[in-house]
Amino acid sequence: MKKLLLLLISLLCLFNTAMAEETKEAADTKTPAAQEQQQPKEQADIKMLLDTEDVQQDLQAGVNNNCYLELEEGKYIAYKIDVKDDDTRRDLFKKAPTERVNHLLTNNEEIYNYLTKFIQSREKSGRKYYGYRITGGIEENTALPDGSTVYKFWFMKLEEDDGSSMHIPIGIGIGIGGHHHHGPWVGVGW
């Protein structure tokens, strides 16, 4: 019986080793194809740094699907936002800097309503978005000479505690005493 069990265990080990090698070889052969598919997406994801004049020209050219994120004074990145695709919104909010006010500009009212509604719903619910709490607001819109409107708003990504420290509000009371008739006692209460 012991010999049979030992034989079964050794066959199981050999089988697992062979399967692991096949799986590793299959993963190695699939990697180049996966990299080829990933590269065009990464190339499309590259955003150019724009200055204030470029942004003003884009906004005056007519309604577009861009939302401009101000990185620093006078420097912007344009994000193409599709209100039917949450990935474009996710891209904007995940890559935006944390712990600072991020100013956004757009001349598309649909994008403006879509993003402000998202910011306000996250702020009201207090739910985290990829580990961050989001708060935001609306700034005063500006009118362009051609009569179109530039919608301005802002948001912040605030880091939350990672939960490694204990922040549980508990009160502990320890009492020593007693009464004349009941004798001494020690009590611990929550």
RONUDO-259824 format. One record per residue (C-alpha): residue number from 1; residue in three letters; x, y, z. Coordinates in steps of 0.2 Angstrom, whole numbers, plus 5000, padded with zeros to 4 digits. Each point is the difference from the previous one (the first is absolute). Example, Ala and Ser with C-alpha at 12.3 -4.5 7.8 and 13.67 -1.06 7.14 Angstrom:
<lumros>
<lumro><num>1</num><residuo>ALA</residuo><x>5062</x><y>4978</y><z>5039</z></lumro>
<lumro><num>2</num><residuo>SER</residuo><x>5006</x><y>5017</y><z>4997</z></lumro>
</lumros>
This chain:
<lumros>
<lumro><num>1</num><residuo>MET</residuo><x>5000</x><y>5000</y><z>5000</z></lumro>
<lumro><num>2</num><residuo>LYS</residuo><x>5014</x><y>5012</y><z>5004</z></lumro>
<lumro><num>3</num><residuo>LYS</residuo><x>5009</x><y>4996</y><z>4984</z></lumro>
<lumro><num>4</num><residuo>LEU</residuo><x>4984</x><y>5004</y><z>4990</z></lumro>
<lumro><num>5</num><residuo>LEU</residuo><x>4998</x><y>5016</y><z>5009</z></lumro>
<lumro><num>6</num><residuo>LEU</residuo><x>5018</x><y>5005</y><z>4997</z></lumro>
<lumro><num>7</num><residuo>LEU</residuo><x>4998</x><y>4996</y><z>4982</z></lumro>
<lumro><num>8</num><residuo>LEU</residuo><x>4984</x><y>5010</y><z>4998</z></lumro>
<lumro><num>9</num><residuo>ILE</residuo><x>5008</x><y>5015</y><z>5009</z></lumro>
<lumro><num>10</num><residuo>SER</residuo><x>5016</x><y>4999</y><z>4988</z></lumro>
<lumro><num>11</num><residuo>LEU</residuo><x>4989</x><y>4999</y><z>4985</z></lumro>
<lumro><num>12</num><residuo>LEU</residuo><x>4990</x><y>5015</y><z>5006</z></lumro>
<lumro><num>13</num><residuo>CYS</residuo><x>5016</x><y>5010</y><z>5002</z></lumro>
<lumro><num>14</num><residuo>LEU</residuo><x>5006</x><y>4996</y><z>4983</z></lumro>
<lumro><num>15</num><residuo>PHE</residuo><x>4983</x><y>5004</y><z>4992</z></lumro>
<lumro><num>16</num><residuo>ASN</residuo><x>4999</x><y>5017</y><z>5009</z></lumro>
<lumro><num>17</num><residuo>THR</residuo><x>5018</x><y>5004</y><z>4994</z></lumro>
<lumro><num>18</num><residuo>ALA</residuo><x>4996</x><y>4995</y><z>4982</z></lumro>
<lumro><num>19</num><residuo>MET</residuo><x>4984</x><y>5011</y><z>5001</z></lumro>
<lumro><num>20</num><residuo>ALA</residuo><x>5010</x><y>5015</y><z>5007</z></lumro>
<lumro><num>21</num><residuo>GLU</residuo><x>5013</x><y>4999</y><z>4986</z></lumro>
<lumro><num>22</num><residuo>GLU</residuo><x>4986</x><y>5000</y><z>4987</z></lumro>
<lumro><num>23</num><residuo>THR</residuo><x>4991</x><y>5014</y><z>5008</z></lumro>
<lumro><num>24</num><residuo>LYS</residuo><x>5016</x><y>5010</y><z>5001</z></lumro>
<lumro><num>25</num><residuo>GLU</residuo><x>5004</x><y>4997</y><z>4981</z></lumro>
<lumro><num>26</num><residuo>ALA</residuo><x>4982</x><y>5004</y><z>4995</z></lumro>
<lumro><num>27</num><residuo>ALA</residuo><x>5001</x><y>5017</y><z>5010</z></lumro>
<lumro><num>28</num><residuo>ASP</residuo><x>5017</x><y>5004</y><z>4992</z></lumro>
<lumro><num>29</num><residuo>THR</residuo><x>4993</x><y>4997</y><z>4982</z></lumro>
<lumro><num>30</num><residuo>LYS</residuo><x>4985</x><y>5011</y><z>5004</z></lumro>
<lumro><num>31</num><residuo>THR</residuo><x>5010</x><y>5015</y><z>5007</z></lumro>
<lumro><num>32</num><residuo>PRO</residuo><x>5006</x><y>5008</y><z>4984</z></lumro>
<lumro><num>33</num><residuo>ALA</residuo><x>4982</x><y>5000</y><z>4992</z></lumro>
<lumro><num>34</num><residuo>ALA</residuo><x>4994</x><y>5008</y><z>5016</z></lumro>
<lumro><num>35</num><residuo>GLN</residuo><x>5014</x><y>5013</y><z>5000</z></lumro>
<lumro><num>36</num><residuo>GLU</residuo><x>4995</x><y>5004</y><z>4982</z></lumro>
<lumro><num>37</num><residuo>GLN</residuo><x>4982</x><y>5003</y><z>5005</z></lumro>
<lumro><num>38</num><residuo>GLN</residuo><x>5005</x><y>5011</y><z>5015</z></lumro>
<lumro><num>39</num><residuo>GLN</residuo><x>5013</x><y>5011</y><z>4990</z></lumro>
<lumro><num>40</num><residuo>PRO</residuo><x>4987</x><y>5009</y><z>4989</z></lumro>
<lumro><num>41</num><residuo>LYS</residuo><x>4989</x><y>5003</y><z>5015</z></lumro>
<lumro><num>42</num><residuo>GLU</residuo><x>5015</x><y>5008</y><z>5009</z></lumro>
<lumro><num>43</num><residuo>GLN</residuo><x>5004</x><y>5010</y><z>4985</z></lumro>
<lumro><num>44</num><residuo>ALA</residuo><x>4982</x><y>5007</y><z>4999</z></lumro>
<lumro><num>45</num><residuo>ASP</residuo><x>5001</x><y>5003</y><z>5019</z></lumro>
<lumro><num>46</num><residuo>ILE</residuo><x>5015</x><y>5012</y><z>4998</z></lumro>
<lumro><num>47</num><residuo>LYS</residuo><x>4994</x><y>5018</y><z>5003</z></lumro>
<lumro><num>48</num><residuo>MET</residuo><x>5009</x><y>5016</y><z>4995</z></lumro>
<lumro><num>49</num><residuo>LEU</residuo><x>5003</x><y>5014</y><z>5012</z></lumro>
<lumro><num>50</num><residuo>LEU</residuo><x>4991</x><y>5015</y><z>4994</z></lumro>
<lumro><num>51</num><residuo>ASP</residuo><x>5002</x><y>5018</y><z>5005</z></lumro>
<lumro><num>52</num><residuo>THR</residuo><x>4986</x><y>5013</y><z>5003</z></lumro>
<lumro><num>53</num><residuo>GLU</residuo><x>5000</x><y>5007</y><z>4982</z></lumro>
<lumro><num>54</num><residuo>ASP</residuo><x>4998</x><y>4982</y><z>4993</z></lumro>
<lumro><num>55</num><residuo>VAL</residuo><x>4986</x><y>4996</y><z>5011</z></lumro>
<lumro><num>56</num><residuo>GLN</residuo><x>4991</x><y>5017</y><z>4996</z></lumro>
<lumro><num>57</num><residuo>GLN</residuo><x>5002</x><y>4997</y><z>4982</z></lumro>
<lumro><num>58</num><residuo>ASP</residuo><x>4992</x><y>4982</y><z>5002</z></lumro>
<lumro><num>59</num><residuo>LEU</residuo><x>4986</x><y>5007</y><z>5010</z></lumro>
<lumro><num>60</num><residuo>GLN</residuo><x>4996</x><y>5014</y><z>4987</z></lumro>
<lumro><num>61</num><residuo>ALA</residuo><x>5001</x><y>4988</y><z>4986</z></lumro>
<lumro><num>62</num><residuo>GLY</residuo><x>4983</x><y>4992</y><z>5005</z></lumro>
<lumro><num>63</num><residuo>VAL</residuo><x>4993</x><y>4987</y><z>5011</z></lumro>
<lumro><num>64</num><residuo>ASN</residuo><x>5011</x><y>4985</y><z>5002</z></lumro>
<lumro><num>65</num><residuo>ASN</residuo><x>5001</x><y>4985</y><z>5011</z></lumro>
<lumro><num>66</num><residuo>ASN</residuo><x>5015</x><y>5006</y><z>5009</z></lumro>
<lumro><num>67</num><residuo>CYS</residuo><x>5002</x><y>5004</y><z>5019</z></lumro>
<lumro><num>68</num><residuo>TYR</residuo><x>5015</x><y>5009</y><z>5005</z></lumro>
<lumro><num>69</num><residuo>LEU</residuo><x>5009</x><y>4997</y><z>5016</z></lumro>
<lumro><num>70</num><residuo>GLU</residuo><x>5011</x><y>5013</y><z>5007</z></lumro>
<lumro><num>71</num><residuo>LEU</residuo><x>5016</x><y>4992</y><z>5006</z></lumro>
<lumro><num>72</num><residuo>GLU</residuo><x>5008</x><y>5016</y><z>5005</z></lumro>
<lumro><num>73</num><residuo>GLU</residuo><x>4998</x><y>5019</y><z>4997</z></lumro>
<lumro><num>74</num><residuo>GLY</residuo><x>4998</x><y>5001</y><z>4981</z></lumro>
<lumro><num>75</num><residuo>LYS</residuo><x>5003</x><y>4982</y><z>4996</z></lumro>
<lumro><num>76</num><residuo>TYR</residuo><x>4986</x><y>4988</y><z>4995</z></lumro>
<lumro><num>77</num><residuo>ILE</residuo><x>4997</x><y>4982</y><z>4994</z></lumro>
<lumro><num>78</num><residuo>ALA</residuo><x>4985</x><y>4997</y><z>4989</z></lumro>
<lumro><num>79</num><residuo>TYR</residuo><x>4990</x><y>4984</y><z>5003</z></lumro>
<lumro><num>80</num><residuo>LYS</residuo><x>4987</x><y>4994</y><z>4988</z></lumro>
<lumro><num>81</num><residuo>ILE</residuo><x>4984</x><y>4996</y><z>5010</z></lumro>
<lumro><num>82</num><residuo>ASP</residuo><x>4986</x><y>4989</y><z>4993</z></lumro>
<lumro><num>83</num><residuo>VAL</residuo><x>4985</x><y>5001</y><z>5011</z></lumro>
<lumro><num>84</num><residuo>LYS</residuo><x>4994</x><y>4983</y><z>4995</z></lumro>
<lumro><num>85</num><residuo>ASP</residuo><x>5017</x><y>4992</y><z>5004</z></lumro>
<lumro><num>86</num><residuo>ASP</residuo><x>5005</x><y>5000</y><z>5019</z></lumro>
<lumro><num>87</num><residuo>ASP</residuo><x>5018</x><y>4995</y><z>4995</z></lumro>
<lumro><num>88</num><residuo>THR</residuo><x>5004</x><y>5018</y><z>4994</z></lumro>
<lumro><num>89</num><residuo>ARG</residuo><x>4994</x><y>5007</y><z>5017</z></lumro>
<lumro><num>90</num><residuo>ARG</residuo><x>5009</x><y>4987</y><z>5009</z></lumro>
<lumro><num>91</num><residuo>ASP</residuo><x>5016</x><y>5005</y><z>4991</z></lumro>
<lumro><num>92</num><residuo>LEU</residuo><x>4998</x><y>5018</y><z>5005</z></lumro>
<lumro><num>93</num><residuo>PHE</residuo><x>4997</x><y>4997</y><z>5018</z></lumro>
<lumro><num>94</num><residuo>LYS</residuo><x>5013</x><y>4987</y><z>5003</z></lumro>
<lumro><num>95</num><residuo>LYS</residuo><x>5014</x><y>5010</y><z>4992</z></lumro>
<lumro><num>96</num><residuo>ALA</residuo><x>4996</x><y>5017</y><z>5008</z></lumro>
<lumro><num>97</num><residuo>PRO</residuo><x>5012</x><y>5005</y><z>5013</z></lumro>
<lumro><num>98</num><residuo>THR</residuo><x>4994</x><y>4997</y><z>5018</z></lumro>
<lumro><num>99</num><residuo>GLU</residuo><x>4999</x><y>5012</y><z>5015</z></lumro>
<lumro><num>100</num><residuo>ARG</residuo><x>4998</x><y>5015</y><z>4990</z></lumro>
<lumro><num>101</num><residuo>VAL</residuo><x>4986</x><y>5010</y><z>4991</z></lumro>
<lumro><num>102</num><residuo>ASN</residuo><x>4999</x><y>4994</y><z>4982</z></lumro>
<lumro><num>103</num><residuo>HIS</residuo><x>4992</x><y>5013</y><z>4988</z></lumro>
<lumro><num>104</num><residuo>LEU</residuo><x>4990</x><y>4994</y><z>4985</z></lumro>
<lumro><num>105</num><residuo>LEU</residuo><x>4994</x><y>5009</y><z>4985</z></lumro>
<lumro><num>106</num><residuo>THR</residuo><x>4989</x><y>4995</y><z>4986</z></lumro>
<lumro><num>107</num><residuo>ASN</residuo><x>4988</x><y>5008</y><z>4987</z></lumro>
<lumro><num>108</num><residuo>ASN</residuo><x>4989</x><y>4985</y><z>4999</z></lumro>
<lumro><num>109</num><residuo>GLU</residuo><x>4985</x><y>5001</y><z>5011</z></lumro>
<lumro><num>110</num><residuo>GLU</residuo><x>4996</x><y>4981</y><z>4999</z></lumro>
<lumro><num>111</num><residuo>ILE</residuo><x>5018</x><y>4996</y><z>5007</z></lumro>
<lumro><num>112</num><residuo>TYR</residuo><x>4998</x><y>5014</y><z>5013</z></lumro>
<lumro><num>113</num><residuo>ASN</residuo><x>4984</x><y>4993</y><z>5007</z></lumro>
<lumro><num>114</num><residuo>TYR</residuo><x>5006</x><y>4982</y><z>4999</z></lumro>
<lumro><num>115</num><residuo>LEU</residuo><x>5016</x><y>5004</y><z>5010</z></lumro>
<lumro><num>116</num><residuo>THR</residuo><x>4992</x><y>5012</y><z>5013</z></lumro>
<lumro><num>117</num><residuo>LYS</residuo><x>4986</x><y>4987</y><z>5003</z></lumro>
<lumro><num>118</num><residuo>PHE</residuo><x>5013</x><y>4987</y><z>5003</z></lumro>
<lumro><num>119</num><residuo>ILE</residuo><x>5011</x><y>5011</y><z>5012</z></lumro>
<lumro><num>120</num><residuo>GLN</residuo><x>4984</x><y>5005</y><z>5010</z></lumro>
<lumro><num>121</num><residuo>SER</residuo><x>4994</x><y>4983</y><z>5001</z></lumro>
<lumro><num>122</num><residuo>ARG</residuo><x>5017</x><y>4994</y><z>5007</z></lumro>
<lumro><num>123</num><residuo>GLU</residuo><x>5000</x><y>5014</y><z>5012</z></lumro>
<lumro><num>124</num><residuo>LYS</residuo><x>4983</x><y>4997</y><z>5007</z></lumro>
<lumro><num>125</num><residuo>SER</residuo><x>5002</x><y>4981</y><z>5002</z></lumro>
<lumro><num>126</num><residuo>GLY</residuo><x>5017</x><y>5001</y><z>5007</z></lumro>
<lumro><num>127</num><residuo>ARG</residuo><x>5005</x><y>4984</y><z>4990</z></lumro>
<lumro><num>128</num><residuo>LYS</residuo><x>5018</x><y>4998</y><z>4995</z></lumro>
<lumro><num>129</num><residuo>TYR</residuo><x>5005</x><y>5000</y><z>4982</z></lumro>
<lumro><num>130</num><residuo>TYR</residuo><x>5016</x><y>4990</y><z>4998</z></lumro>
<lumro><num>131</num><residuo>GLY</residuo><x>5005</x><y>5003</y><z>5018</z></lumro>
<lumro><num>132</num><residuo>TYR</residuo><x>4997</x><y>5019</y><z>5000</z></lumro>
<lumro><num>133</num><residuo>ARG</residuo><x>4985</x><y>5010</y><z>5006</z></lumro>
<lumro><num>134</num><residuo>ILE</residuo><x>4995</x><y>5013</y><z>4987</z></lumro>
<lumro><num>135</num><residuo>THR</residuo><x>4994</x><y>5017</y><z>5003</z></lumro>
<lumro><num>136</num><residuo>GLY</residuo><x>4997</x><y>5014</y><z>4988</z></lumro>
<lumro><num>137</num><residuo>GLY</residuo><x>4990</x><y>5016</y><z>4995</z></lumro>
<lumro><num>138</num><residuo>ILE</residuo><x>4995</x><y>5011</y><z>4986</z></lumro>
<lumro><num>139</num><residuo>GLU</residuo><x>5009</x><y>5016</y><z>4995</z></lumro>
<lumro><num>140</num><residuo>GLU</residuo><x>4993</x><y>5015</y><z>4991</z></lumro>
<lumro><num>141</num><residuo>ASN</residuo><x>4998</x><y>4996</y><z>4981</z></lumro>
<lumro><num>142</num><residuo>THR</residuo><x>5007</x><y>5012</y><z>4987</z></lumro>
<lumro><num>143</num><residuo>ALA</residuo><x>4992</x><y>5005</y><z>4984</z></lumro>
<lumro><num>144</num><residuo>LEU</residuo><x>5011</x><y>5001</y><z>4984</z></lumro>
<lumro><num>145</num><residuo>PRO</residuo><x>4999</x><y>5014</y><z>4987</z></lumro>
<lumro><num>146</num><residuo>ASP</residuo><x>4991</x><y>4988</y><z>4988</z></lumro>
<lumro><num>147</num><residuo>GLY</residuo><x>4986</x><y>4997</y><z>5013</z></lumro>
<lumro><num>148</num><residuo>SER</residuo><x>5005</x><y>4983</y><z>5006</z></lumro>
<lumro><num>149</num><residuo>THR</residuo><x>5003</x><y>4996</y><z>5018</z></lumro>
<lumro><num>150</num><residuo>VAL</residuo><x>5015</x><y>4993</y><z>5009</z></lumro>
<lumro><num>151</num><residuo>TYR</residuo><x>4995</x><y>4989</y><z>5015</z></lumro>
<lumro><num>152</num><residuo>LYS</residuo><x>5012</x><y>5000</y><z>5014</z></lumro>
<lumro><num>153</num><residuo>PHE</residuo><x>5000</x><y>4989</y><z>5015</z></lumro>
<lumro><num>154</num><residuo>TRP</residuo><x>5012</x><y>4991</y><z>5012</z></lumro>
<lumro><num>155</num><residuo>PHE</residuo><x>5003</x><y>4985</y><z>5010</z></lumro>
<lumro><num>156</num><residuo>MET</residuo><x>5012</x><y>4993</y><z>5013</z></lumro>
<lumro><num>157</num><residuo>LYS</residuo><x>5005</x><y>4982</y><z>5003</z></lumro>
<lumro><num>158</num><residuo>LEU</residuo><x>5003</x><y>4998</y><z>5019</z></lumro>
<lumro><num>159</num><residuo>GLU</residuo><x>5009</x><y>4985</y><z>5007</z></lumro>
<lumro><num>160</num><residuo>GLU</residuo><x>4992</x><y>4989</y><z>5013</z></lumro>
<lumro><num>161</num><residuo>ASP</residuo><x>5008</x><y>4991</y><z>5014</z></lumro>
<lumro><num>162</num><residuo>ASP</residuo><x>5006</x><y>4983</y><z>4995</z></lumro>
<lumro><num>163</num><residuo>GLY</residuo><x>4993</x><y>4992</y><z>5015</z></lumro>
<lumro><num>164</num><residuo>SER</residuo><x>5016</x><y>4995</y><z>5007</z></lumro>
<lumro><num>165</num><residuo>SER</residuo><x>4997</x><y>5009</y><z>5016</z></lumro>
<lumro><num>166</num><residuo>MET</residuo><x>4986</x><y>4998</y><z>5012</z></lumro>
<lumro><num>167</num><residuo>HIS</residuo><x>4987</x><y>5014</y><z>5001</z></lumro>
<lumro><num>168</num><residuo>ILE</residuo><x>4986</x><y>4991</y><z>5008</z></lumro>
<lumro><num>169</num><residuo>PRO</residuo><x>4991</x><y>5011</y><z>5013</z></lumro>
<lumro><num>170</num><residuo>ILE</residuo><x>4998</x><y>4990</y><z>5016</z></lumro>
<lumro><num>171</num><residuo>GLY</residuo><x>5000</x><y>5006</y><z>5017</z></lumro>
<lumro><num>172</num><residuo>ILE</residuo><x>5007</x><y>4989</y><z>5014</z></lumro>
<lumro><num>173</num><residuo>GLY</residuo><x>4996</x><y>5003</y><z>5018</z></lumro>
<lumro><num>174</num><residuo>ILE</residuo><x>5008</x><y>4992</y><z>5015</z></lumro>
<lumro><num>175</num><residuo>GLY</residuo><x>4993</x><y>5001</y><z>5017</z></lumro>
<lumro><num>176</num><residuo>ILE</residuo><x>5006</x><y>4995</y><z>5017</z></lumro>
<lumro><num>177</num><residuo>GLY</residuo><x>4989</x><y>5001</y><z>5014</z></lumro>
<lumro><num>178</num><residuo>GLY</residuo><x>4985</x><y>4993</y><z>5009</z></lumro>
<lumro><num>179</num><residuo>HIS</residuo><x>4986</x><y>5004</y><z>5011</z></lumro>
<lumro><num>180</num><residuo>HIS</residuo><x>4999</x><y>4998</y><z>5019</z></lumro>
<lumro><num>181</num><residuo>HIS</residuo><x>4988</x><y>4985</y><z>4998</z></lumro>
<lumro><num>182</num><residuo>HIS</residuo><x>5006</x><y>4992</y><z>4984</z></lumro>
<lumro><num>183</num><residuo>GLY</residuo><x>5018</x><y>4998</y><z>5003</z></lumro>
<lumro><num>184</num><residuo>PRO</residuo><x>5015</x><y>5005</y><z>4989</z></lumro>
<lumro><num>185</num><residuo>TRP</residuo><x>5000</x><y>4998</y><z>4981</z></lumro>
<lumro><num>186</num><residuo>VAL</residuo><x>5009</x><y>5004</y><z>4984</z></lumro>
<lumro><num>187</num><residuo>GLY</residuo><x>4991</x><y>5004</y><z>4984</z></lumro>
<lumro><num>188</num><residuo>VAL</residuo><x>5005</x><y>5002</y><z>4982</z></lumro>
<lumro><num>189</num><residuo>GLY</residuo><x>4987</x><y>5008</y><z>4989</z></lumro>
<lumro><num>190</num><residuo>TRP</residuo><x>4999</x><y>5004</y><z>4981</z></lumro>
</lumros>
